[in-house]
């Protein structure tokens, strides 16, 4: 049996799971986010559109040719309600993307009532996610149960990791975070090491150049990690910019 391999796509906030099948994994699109960000005084540069997201995703699909796309949650931006923009843009997004690959959605904390917006042929899992080989794919807002204790890796979103350093040209840039920690911090009575990959938001405007305007998302998975053995912080272009010593500025 061919075990799945994880490959980050250079210069993109996306990764591939490659094994018997090929999966493209992205997270945190936050379609319809513009109004929420403006009300929180977060600078987004310009108003985005769902068509921009579709075009970017199509480009990646054309290059990598995945069989399926796994969305790690937070397709829409509103948490409990469905905004007028989301009623229009979310169905349009899924109708367009299902032409190119099978679609699998792991609901995030912003995806309440998402079933009302998506085509019937889109697969929707429970909010904990699902496992491919020894990898748990999850949004990150819920703690996995002991039923998942056999995993060795977690791929998650939710955090929207951004690097903050006012003296750096990279200030406000999205980053990848890779962590290694003892498994028993998440799964009591389990042994061994757990690798966690935090995927940056696919939404290119989901950042803030001033940390005081940035609303950090809290993950119970990360909160459980009282001791992190190793961490690597990497920009979208693949540059390693830090380790566990700068984590408190990111998660």
VEXNUDREN-194226 format. One record per residue (C-alpha): residue number from 1; residue in three letters; x, z, y. Coordinates in steps of 0.2 Angstrom, whole numbers, plus 5000, padded with zeros to 4 digits. Layout:
# VEXNUDREN-194226
<zaba i="NUM" aa="ALA" xx="X" zz="Z" yy="Y"/>
...
***
This chain:
# VEXNUDREN-194226
<zaba i="1" aa="UNK" xx="5000" zz="5000" yy="5000"/>
<zaba i="2" aa="UNK" xx="5007" zz="4995" yy="5017"/>
<zaba i="3" aa="UNK" xx="5007" zz="5010" yy="5029"/>
<zaba i="4" aa="UNK" xx="5002" zz="5008" yy="5046"/>
<zaba i="5" aa="UNK" xx="5015" zz="5006" yy="5060"/>
<zaba i="6" aa="UNK" xx="5013" zz="5010" yy="5078"/>
<zaba i="7" aa="UNK" xx="5020" zz="4998" yy="5091"/>
<zaba i="8" aa="UNK" xx="5018" zz="5001" yy="5110"/>
<zaba i="9" aa="UNK" xx="5015" zz="4984" yy="5119"/>
<zaba i="10" aa="UNK" xx="5028" zz="4983" yy="5133"/>
<zaba i="11" aa="UNK" xx="5022" zz="4983" yy="5150"/>
<zaba i="12" aa="UNK" xx="5004" zz="4986" yy="5145"/>
<zaba i="13" aa="UNK" xx="4994" zz="5002" yy="5143"/>
<zaba i="14" aa="UNK" xx="4990" zz="4997" yy="5125"/>
<zaba i="15" aa="UNK" xx="4997" zz="4999" yy="5107"/>
<zaba i="16" aa="UNK" xx="4995" zz="4991" yy="5090"/>
<zaba i="17" aa="UNK" xx="4992" zz="4998" yy="5073"/>
<zaba i="18" aa="UNK" xx="5000" zz="4986" yy="5061"/>
<zaba i="19" aa="UNK" xx="4997" zz="4987" yy="5042"/>
<zaba i="20" aa="UNK" xx="4985" zz="4979" yy="5031"/>
<zaba i="21" aa="UNK" xx="4975" zz="4975" yy="5046"/>
<zaba i="22" aa="UNK" xx="4980" zz="4974" yy="5065"/>
<zaba i="23" aa="UNK" xx="4971" zz="4985" yy="5077"/>
<zaba i="24" aa="UNK" xx="4973" zz="4985" yy="5096"/>
<zaba i="25" aa="UNK" xx="4971" zz="5002" yy="5104"/>
<zaba i="26" aa="UNK" xx="4966" zz="5006" yy="5122"/>
<zaba i="27" aa="UNK" xx="4958" zz="5020" yy="5131"/>
<zaba i="28" aa="UNK" xx="4949" zz="5026" yy="5147"/>
<zaba i="29" aa="UNK" xx="4942" zz="5010" yy="5155"/>
<zaba i="30" aa="UNK" xx="4930" zz="5020" yy="5166"/>
<zaba i="31" aa="UNK" xx="4920" zz="5005" yy="5170"/>
<zaba i="32" aa="UNK" xx="4910" zz="5009" yy="5186"/>
<zaba i="33" aa="UNK" xx="4923" zz="5021" yy="5192"/>
<zaba i="34" aa="UNK" xx="4924" zz="5015" yy="5210"/>
<zaba i="35" aa="UNK" xx="4910" zz="5026" yy="5218"/>
<zaba i="36" aa="UNK" xx="4916" zz="5042" yy="5209"/>
<zaba i="37" aa="UNK" xx="4934" zz="5039" yy="5215"/>
<zaba i="38" aa="UNK" xx="4929" zz="5036" yy="5233"/>
<zaba i="39" aa="UNK" xx="4919" zz="5052" yy="5234"/>
<zaba i="40" aa="UNK" xx="4934" zz="5062" yy="5227"/>
<zaba i="41" aa="UNK" xx="4945" zz="5054" yy="5241"/>
<zaba i="42" aa="UNK" xx="4957" zz="5046" yy="5228"/>
<zaba i="43" aa="UNK" xx="4966" zz="5031" yy="5234"/>
<zaba i="44" aa="UNK" xx="4962" zz="5016" yy="5222"/>
<zaba i="45" aa="UNK" xx="4970" zz="5002" yy="5232"/>
<zaba i="46" aa="UNK" xx="4955" zz="4991" yy="5231"/>
<zaba i="47" aa="UNK" xx="4939" zz="4990" yy="5222"/>
<zaba i="48" aa="UNK" xx="4941" zz="4984" yy="5204"/>
<zaba i="49" aa="UNK" xx="4929" zz="4974" yy="5194"/>
<zaba i="50" aa="UNK" xx="4925" zz="4973" yy="5175"/>
<zaba i="51" aa="UNK" xx="4930" zz="4955" yy="5175"/>
<zaba i="52" aa="UNK" xx="4947" zz="4960" yy="5180"/>
<zaba i="53" aa="UNK" xx="4948" zz="4972" yy="5165"/>
<zaba i="54" aa="UNK" xx="4941" zz="4958" yy="5153"/>
<zaba i="55" aa="UNK" xx="4954" zz="4946" yy="5159"/>
<zaba i="56" aa="UNK" xx="4968" zz="4958" yy="5156"/>
<zaba i="57" aa="UNK" xx="4962" zz="4962" yy="5139"/>
<zaba i="58" aa="UNK" xx="4959" zz="4944" yy="5134"/>
<zaba i="59" aa="UNK" xx="4978" zz="4941" yy="5139"/>
<zaba i="60" aa="UNK" xx="4983" zz="4954" yy="5127"/>
<zaba i="61" aa="UNK" xx="4972" zz="4948" yy="5113"/>
<zaba i="62" aa="UNK" xx="4979" zz="4930" yy="5115"/>
<zaba i="63" aa="UNK" xx="4996" zz="4937" yy="5114"/>
<zaba i="64" aa="UNK" xx="4994" zz="4949" yy="5099"/>
<zaba i="65" aa="UNK" xx="4979" zz="4942" yy="5090"/>
<zaba i="66" aa="UNK" xx="4972" zz="4959" yy="5083"/>
<zaba i="67" aa="UNK" xx="4958" zz="4959" yy="5071"/>
<zaba i="68" aa="UNK" xx="4949" zz="4974" yy="5079"/>
<zaba i="69" aa="UNK" xx="4950" zz="4983" yy="5095"/>
<zaba i="70" aa="UNK" xx="4949" zz="5002" yy="5095"/>
<zaba i="71" aa="UNK" xx="4943" zz="5010" yy="5111"/>
<zaba i="72" aa="UNK" xx="4948" zz="5029" yy="5112"/>
<zaba i="73" aa="UNK" xx="4933" zz="5033" yy="5123"/>
<zaba i="74" aa="UNK" xx="4928" zz="5034" yy="5141"/>
<zaba i="75" aa="UNK" xx="4921" zz="5017" yy="5142"/>
<zaba i="76" aa="UNK" xx="4910" zz="5021" yy="5157"/>
<zaba i="77" aa="UNK" xx="4914" zz="5033" yy="5172"/>
<zaba i="78" aa="UNK" xx="4899" zz="5044" yy="5174"/>
<zaba i="79" aa="UNK" xx="4898" zz="5059" yy="5162"/>
<zaba i="80" aa="UNK" xx="4880" zz="5063" yy="5159"/>
<zaba i="81" aa="UNK" xx="4870" zz="5049" yy="5168"/>
<zaba i="82" aa="UNK" xx="4871" zz="5030" yy="5168"/>
<zaba i="83" aa="UNK" xx="4875" zz="5022" yy="5185"/>
<zaba i="84" aa="UNK" xx="4867" zz="5006" yy="5191"/>
<zaba i="85" aa="UNK" xx="4884" zz="4998" yy="5190"/>
<zaba i="86" aa="UNK" xx="4887" zz="5004" yy="5172"/>
<zaba i="87" aa="UNK" xx="4869" zz="4997" yy="5166"/>
<zaba i="88" aa="UNK" xx="4876" zz="4980" yy="5172"/>
<zaba i="89" aa="UNK" xx="4894" zz="4980" yy="5168"/>
<zaba i="90" aa="UNK" xx="4896" zz="4989" yy="5152"/>
<zaba i="91" aa="UNK" xx="4885" zz="4978" yy="5142"/>
<zaba i="92" aa="UNK" xx="4893" zz="4963" yy="5150"/>
<zaba i="93" aa="UNK" xx="4910" zz="4969" yy="5145"/>
<zaba i="94" aa="UNK" xx="4905" zz="4972" yy="5127"/>
<zaba i="95" aa="UNK" xx="4896" zz="4955" yy="5125"/>
<zaba i="96" aa="UNK" xx="4912" zz="4946" yy="5131"/>
<zaba i="97" aa="UNK" xx="4924" zz="4956" yy="5121"/>
<zaba i="98" aa="UNK" xx="4915" zz="4955" yy="5104"/>
<zaba i="99" aa="UNK" xx="4918" zz="4936" yy="5105"/>
<zaba i="100" aa="UNK" xx="4937" zz="4939" yy="5101"/>
<zaba i="101" aa="UNK" xx="4938" zz="4954" yy="5089"/>
<zaba i="102" aa="UNK" xx="4928" zz="4967" yy="5080"/>
<zaba i="103" aa="UNK" xx="4925" zz="4982" yy="5092"/>
<zaba i="104" aa="UNK" xx="4926" zz="5000" yy="5087"/>
<zaba i="105" aa="UNK" xx="4922" zz="5014" yy="5099"/>
<zaba i="106" aa="UNK" xx="4926" zz="5032" yy="5098"/>
<zaba i="107" aa="UNK" xx="4915" zz="5040" yy="5112"/>
<zaba i="108" aa="UNK" xx="4924" zz="5051" yy="5125"/>
<zaba i="109" aa="UNK" xx="4916" zz="5064" yy="5136"/>
<zaba i="110" aa="UNK" xx="4911" zz="5051" yy="5149"/>
<zaba i="111" aa="UNK" xx="4901" zz="5041" yy="5136"/>
<zaba i="112" aa="UNK" xx="4885" zz="5050" yy="5135"/>
<zaba i="113" aa="UNK" xx="4871" zz="5038" yy="5130"/>
<zaba i="114" aa="UNK" xx="4883" zz="5024" yy="5128"/>
<zaba i="115" aa="UNK" xx="4873" zz="5017" yy="5113"/>
<zaba i="116" aa="UNK" xx="4860" zz="5012" yy="5126"/>
<zaba i="117" aa="UNK" xx="4873" zz="5000" yy="5134"/>
<zaba i="118" aa="UNK" xx="4882" zz="4992" yy="5119"/>
<zaba i="119" aa="UNK" xx="4877" zz="4978" yy="5107"/>
<zaba i="120" aa="UNK" xx="4872" zz="4984" yy="5089"/>
<zaba i="121" aa="UNK" xx="4887" zz="4975" yy="5081"/>
<zaba i="122" aa="UNK" xx="4899" zz="4987" yy="5090"/>
<zaba i="123" aa="UNK" xx="4904" zz="5001" yy="5078"/>
<zaba i="124" aa="UNK" xx="4903" zz="5018" yy="5086"/>
<zaba i="125" aa="UNK" xx="4911" zz="5033" yy="5077"/>
<zaba i="126" aa="UNK" xx="4908" zz="5052" yy="5080"/>
<zaba i="127" aa="UNK" xx="4917" zz="5060" yy="5094"/>
<zaba i="128" aa="UNK" xx="4931" zz="5067" yy="5084"/>
<zaba i="129" aa="UNK" xx="4937" zz="5049" yy="5079"/>
<zaba i="130" aa="UNK" xx="4943" zz="5043" yy="5062"/>
<zaba i="131" aa="UNK" xx="4959" zz="5041" yy="5052"/>
<zaba i="132" aa="UNK" xx="4969" zz="5026" yy="5047"/>
<zaba i="133" aa="UNK" xx="4982" zz="5031" yy="5034"/>
<zaba i="134" aa="UNK" xx="4990" zz="5047" yy="5041"/>
<zaba i="135" aa="UNK" xx="4985" zz="5043" yy="5059"/>
<zaba i="136" aa="UNK" xx="4970" zz="5051" yy="5068"/>
<zaba i="137" aa="UNK" xx="4963" zz="5041" yy="5082"/>
<zaba i="138" aa="UNK" xx="4953" zz="5052" yy="5094"/>
<zaba i="139" aa="UNK" xx="4948" zz="5053" yy="5113"/>
<zaba i="140" aa="UNK" xx="4956" zz="5070" yy="5115"/>
<zaba i="141" aa="UNK" xx="4942" zz="5080" yy="5122"/>
<zaba i="142" aa="UNK" xx="4937" zz="5088" yy="5106"/>
<zaba i="143" aa="UNK" xx="4948" zz="5098" yy="5093"/>
<zaba i="144" aa="UNK" xx="4949" zz="5090" yy="5076"/>
<zaba i="145" aa="UNK" xx="4942" zz="5100" yy="5062"/>
<zaba i="146" aa="UNK" xx="4952" zz="5106" yy="5046"/>
<zaba i="147" aa="UNK" xx="4945" zz="5091" yy="5037"/>
<zaba i="148" aa="UNK" xx="4959" zz="5081" yy="5046"/>
<zaba i="149" aa="UNK" xx="4973" zz="5093" yy="5042"/>
<zaba i="150" aa="UNK" xx="4981" zz="5079" yy="5031"/>
<zaba i="151" aa="UNK" xx="4986" zz="5068" yy="5045"/>
<zaba i="152" aa="UNK" xx="5004" zz="5067" yy="5052"/>
<zaba i="153" aa="UNK" xx="5000" zz="5058" yy="5069"/>
<zaba i="154" aa="UNK" xx="4987" zz="5059" yy="5083"/>
<zaba i="155" aa="UNK" xx="4984" zz="5045" yy="5095"/>
<zaba i="156" aa="UNK" xx="4973" zz="5050" yy="5109"/>
<zaba i="157" aa="UNK" xx="4968" zz="5046" yy="5127"/>
<zaba i="158" aa="UNK" xx="4958" zz="5058" yy="5139"/>
<zaba i="159" aa="UNK" xx="4974" zz="5065" yy="5148"/>
<zaba i="160" aa="UNK" xx="4977" zz="5049" yy="5159"/>
<zaba i="161" aa="UNK" xx="4996" zz="5054" yy="5161"/>
<zaba i="162" aa="UNK" xx="5003" zz="5050" yy="5178"/>
<zaba i="163" aa="UNK" xx="5021" zz="5054" yy="5184"/>
<zaba i="164" aa="UNK" xx="5022" zz="5064" yy="5200"/>
<zaba i="165" aa="UNK" xx="5038" zz="5065" yy="5210"/>
<zaba i="166" aa="UNK" xx="5037" zz="5062" yy="5229"/>
<zaba i="167" aa="UNK" xx="5056" zz="5057" yy="5229"/>
<zaba i="168" aa="UNK" xx="5054" zz="5044" yy="5215"/>
<zaba i="169" aa="UNK" xx="5049" zz="5026" yy="5216"/>
<zaba i="170" aa="UNK" xx="5039" zz="5029" yy="5200"/>
<zaba i="171" aa="UNK" xx="5028" zz="5042" yy="5209"/>
<zaba i="172" aa="UNK" xx="5010" zz="5039" yy="5204"/>
<zaba i="173" aa="UNK" xx="5014" zz="5028" yy="5189"/>
<zaba i="174" aa="UNK" xx="5005" zz="5028" yy="5173"/>
<zaba i="175" aa="UNK" xx="5016" zz="5034" yy="5158"/>
<zaba i="176" aa="UNK" xx="5016" zz="5036" yy="5139"/>
<zaba i="177" aa="UNK" xx="5019" zz="5053" yy="5132"/>
<zaba i="178" aa="UNK" xx="5025" zz="5056" yy="5114"/>
<zaba i="179" aa="UNK" xx="5026" zz="5074" yy="5108"/>
<zaba i="180" aa="UNK" xx="5032" zz="5083" yy="5092"/>
<zaba i="181" aa="UNK" xx="5026" zz="5100" yy="5087"/>
<zaba i="182" aa="UNK" xx="5023" zz="5111" yy="5072"/>
<zaba i="183" aa="UNK" xx="5007" zz="5106" yy="5064"/>
<zaba i="184" aa="UNK" xx="5000" zz="5123" yy="5061"/>
<zaba i="185" aa="UNK" xx="4997" zz="5125" yy="5080"/>
<zaba i="186" aa="UNK" xx="4982" zz="5113" yy="5077"/>
<zaba i="187" aa="UNK" xx="4978" zz="5115" yy="5059"/>
<zaba i="188" aa="UNK" xx="4980" zz="5133" yy="5053"/>
<zaba i="189" aa="UNK" xx="4989" zz="5136" yy="5037"/>
<zaba i="190" aa="UNK" xx="4996" zz="5118" yy="5037"/>
<zaba i="191" aa="UNK" xx="5015" zz="5114" yy="5036"/>
<zaba i="192" aa="UNK" xx="5026" zz="5101" yy="5043"/>
<zaba i="193" aa="UNK" xx="5027" zz="5091" yy="5060"/>
<zaba i="194" aa="UNK" xx="5014" zz="5083" yy="5070"/>
<zaba i="195" aa="UNK" xx="5017" zz="5068" yy="5081"/>
<zaba i="196" aa="UNK" xx="5005" zz="5065" yy="5096"/>
<zaba i="197" aa="UNK" xx="5005" zz="5049" yy="5107"/>
<zaba i="198" aa="UNK" xx="4995" zz="5050" yy="5123"/>
<zaba i="199" aa="UNK" xx="4990" zz="5033" yy="5128"/>
<zaba i="200" aa="UNK" xx="4989" zz="5029" yy="5147"/>
<zaba i="201" aa="UNK" xx="4973" zz="5024" yy="5155"/>
<zaba i="202" aa="UNK" xx="4969" zz="5005" yy="5154"/>
<zaba i="203" aa="UNK" xx="4961" zz="5006" yy="5171"/>
<zaba i="204" aa="UNK" xx="4975" zz="5001" yy="5183"/>
<zaba i="205" aa="UNK" xx="4968" zz="5011" yy="5197"/>
<zaba i="206" aa="UNK" xx="4966" zz="5027" yy="5188"/>
<zaba i="207" aa="UNK" xx="4980" zz="5036" yy="5197"/>
<zaba i="208" aa="UNK" xx="4984" zz="5045" yy="5213"/>
<zaba i="209" aa="UNK" xx="5000" zz="5045" yy="5223"/>
<zaba i="210" aa="UNK" xx="4997" zz="5062" yy="5229"/>
<zaba i="211" aa="UNK" xx="4995" zz="5075" yy="5215"/>
<zaba i="212" aa="UNK" xx="4983" zz="5086" yy="5225"/>
<zaba i="213" aa="UNK" xx="4970" zz="5072" yy="5224"/>
<zaba i="214" aa="UNK" xx="4973" zz="5069" yy="5205"/>
<zaba i="215" aa="UNK" xx="4960" zz="5077" yy="5194"/>
<zaba i="216" aa="UNK" xx="4969" zz="5082" yy="5178"/>
<zaba i="217" aa="UNK" xx="4959" zz="5081" yy="5161"/>
<zaba i="218" aa="UNK" xx="4961" zz="5096" yy="5150"/>
<zaba i="219" aa="UNK" xx="4962" zz="5093" yy="5131"/>
<zaba i="220" aa="UNK" xx="4960" zz="5107" yy="5118"/>
<zaba i="221" aa="UNK" xx="4972" zz="5098" yy="5107"/>
<zaba i="222" aa="UNK" xx="4986" zz="5100" yy="5120"/>
<zaba i="223" aa="UNK" xx="4981" zz="5117" yy="5125"/>
<zaba i="224" aa="UNK" xx="4984" zz="5123" yy="5107"/>
<zaba i="225" aa="UNK" xx="5002" zz="5117" yy="5108"/>
<zaba i="226" aa="UNK" xx="5010" zz="5133" yy="5114"/>
<zaba i="227" aa="UNK" xx="5027" zz="5126" yy="5109"/>
<zaba i="228" aa="UNK" xx="5032" zz="5108" yy="5109"/>
<zaba i="229" aa="UNK" xx="5048" zz="5104" yy="5100"/>
<zaba i="230" aa="UNK" xx="5052" zz="5087" yy="5108"/>
<zaba i="231" aa="UNK" xx="5044" zz="5076" yy="5121"/>
<zaba i="232" aa="UNK" xx="5047" zz="5059" yy="5128"/>
<zaba i="233" aa="UNK" xx="5040" zz="5052" yy="5144"/>
<zaba i="234" aa="UNK" xx="5041" zz="5033" yy="5145"/>
<zaba i="235" aa="UNK" xx="5035" zz="5021" yy="5159"/>
<zaba i="236" aa="UNK" xx="5024" zz="5005" yy="5154"/>
<zaba i="237" aa="UNK" xx="5040" zz="4994" yy="5155"/>
<zaba i="238" aa="UNK" xx="5048" zz="5005" yy="5142"/>
<zaba i="239" aa="UNK" xx="5060" zz="5016" yy="5153"/>
<zaba i="240" aa="UNK" xx="5062" zz="5034" yy="5147"/>
<zaba i="241" aa="UNK" xx="5061" zz="5045" yy="5162"/>
<zaba i="242" aa="UNK" xx="5060" zz="5062" yy="5155"/>
<zaba i="243" aa="UNK" xx="5057" zz="5075" yy="5141"/>
<zaba i="244" aa="UNK" xx="5048" zz="5091" yy="5138"/>
<zaba i="245" aa="UNK" xx="5056" zz="5099" yy="5154"/>
<zaba i="246" aa="UNK" xx="5044" zz="5089" yy="5165"/>
<zaba i="247" aa="UNK" xx="5028" zz="5090" yy="5154"/>
<zaba i="248" aa="UNK" xx="5020" zz="5103" yy="5166"/>
<zaba i="249" aa="UNK" xx="5019" zz="5089" yy="5179"/>
<zaba i="250" aa="UNK" xx="5010" zz="5077" yy="5167"/>
<zaba i="251" aa="UNK" xx="4998" zz="5087" yy="5155"/>
***
